[in-house]
Amino acid sequence: MKYIVVVEEGPESYGAYVPDLPGCAVIGESRGEVIKLIEEAIELHLQSLKELGDDIPPPLSSVEFIDVAA
């Protein structure tokens, strides 16, 4: 499965979260670190859902880029 990951750059760190997996979010010092951490977080999140007997949410989010005059 492929999930959309939103990566946000803050003043001193990066954050990432998965819209289709509520609660699955991480913070890191660099973009590379946050990508690695969110990959691990997704795996752990899905493993936890399986262990609890919960359904794995399908990836439903999508992305569109909109061009606007700025």
C-alpha positions in Angstrom: 0.0 0.0 0.0 1.1 3.6 -0.6 0.0 6.2 1.9 0.3 10.0 1.3 2.7 11.6 3.7 2.5 15.3 4.4 5.9 16.9 5.2 6.0 20.3 6.7 9.1 22.5 7.3 9.1 24.5 10.5 11.5 27.2 11.7 13.7 24.6 13.5 12.5 21.2 12.5 10.4 19.1 10.1 7.2 17.3 10.8 5.4 14.6 8.9 2.0 12.9 9.2 -0.2 10.4 7.3 -3.8 11.7 6.8 -5.2 8.2 6.4 -3.6 7.0 9.6 -4.7 9.3 12.4 -2.1 9.7 15.1 0.7 8.6 12.9 3.1 11.6 13.0 6.8 12.4 13.6 9.2 15.3 14.1 12.8 15.3 12.9 15.7 17.7 12.5 16.0 17.3 8.7 13.8 16.3 5.8 15.7 13.1 5.4 15.4 12.2 9.0 11.6 12.9 9.1 11.1 10.7 6.0 13.0 7.8 7.6 11.0 8.3 10.9 7.6 8.4 9.2 8.4 5.2 7.3 9.2 3.5 10.6 6.1 5.0 12.2 3.8 3.7 9.5 5.2 0.2 9.8 4.7 0.3 13.6 1.2 1.8 13.3 0.1 -0.9 10.9 1.7 -3.6 13.0 -0.1 -2.3 16.1 -3.5 -2.2 14.3 -2.9 -5.9 13.2 -2.0 -7.0 16.7 -5.2 -5.3 18.1 -7.3 -7.0 15.4 -8.3 -3.7 13.9 -8.8 -3.1 10.2 -6.0 -1.5 8.2 -7.3 1.8 6.8 -7.0 1.9 3.0 -5.1 4.8 1.5 -7.9 7.2 0.4 -6.3 10.6 0.4 -5.1 12.2 -2.8 -3.0 15.1 -3.8 -3.6 17.9 -6.3 -1.3 20.8 -7.1 -3.1 24.0 -8.1 -1.3 26.8 -9.9 -2.2 30.2 -8.8 -0.8 33.7 -9.5 1.1 35.0 -6.6 
